[in-house]
Each structure stands twice: as C-alpha cells, then as structure tokens.
Amino acid sequence: MECVIFIGIQASGKSTFYKEHFFKTHMRINLDMLKTRNRENVYLQASIDTMQRFVVDNTNPTVVERKKYIDACKNKGFKIIGYYFEPNFVESIKRNEERTGKEYIPEIGIKSVMSKLEAPNYEEGFDELYSVISSEGAFQIKKLPENHTINGGDT
C-alpha cells in the first residue's frame, strides 16, 4: 500500500498531477475539498484501516506537517512516497491567475507557503522521493537517490 505525500506551493500543479497519475488508483485526501482537519483525519484513518492507497494533496510545506502522515502510516505496511513540486513562484502566480472563485489564492497566501517551504528528505521517513517540475503543461519527474538533498527554490 502507498501513502503519497505532495509537497509544494499552491498552483504548482499538484492537483493536475494527481488527476494525471493517481486518479484511478489512489484516494485523494485534500483539505480544500474536505474543509476541516477532522474530516481529513477520518479519511486518513479510513484509508489506513482499509489498506487503501491514497494521496495527500495539500501543500505540506514543513517537516512537522508531513510527520503526521508519515507517523500514521510508517508501521502499517504503507510505502511512504513524497513528490516535491519544485517551487516556481512566477509560474504558480500565472496558473493562479487562471483560477476563479474559491480556487483563486491571494498572492500573499502563496508567498506565505513559499516562505516556510522545507524541502523533504529521506530522514523524515520517506521510502521514495521524487522531484517534479511543471513546464508548459507537462511534468518532468525525477527519482531522487537516498543520499540526495533537495535545495529550496527561489522566489
């Protein structure tokens, strides 16, 4: 079973990536859809209890925020996989401008997540880590070796 954790600023392509790569195989746990941490916890626990593959499609910018999911799954037979969406502030702002209604994020919100974004590392408990770059509607995915350190992005 797999616990997939997305890490990245808003409008970096995480939800589109989910639709393209995991929609048919993994449950999507997304705070924007579920609205409360309580609902998120219910879906998380149900996925663990039923051994359902799932993706946590949130920004998950800090080690502390990711730890909740890693700790919940680590000794339950789940492989923990992280996808780090390399931050590109300019591109994210462009994508965000195409959003409407509640999907639109004020620029200050994106800057806030960008400022606290901590690149993931294997020491957190990941079994696999990938770097994702979104470019011109396509995703470039690169598996990172266990001794690799990801550098944070620039604004």
ABEGO torsion letter per residue (X at the ends): XBBBBBBEBBGAGAAAAAAAAAAAABBBBBAAAAGBAAAAAAAAAAAAAAGBBBBBBBAGABAAAAAAAAAAAAAAGBBBBBBBBBBBAAAAAAAAAABBEAABBBAAAAAAAAAABBBBBAAAGBABBBBBBBBGGBBBBBBBBAABBBBBBBX
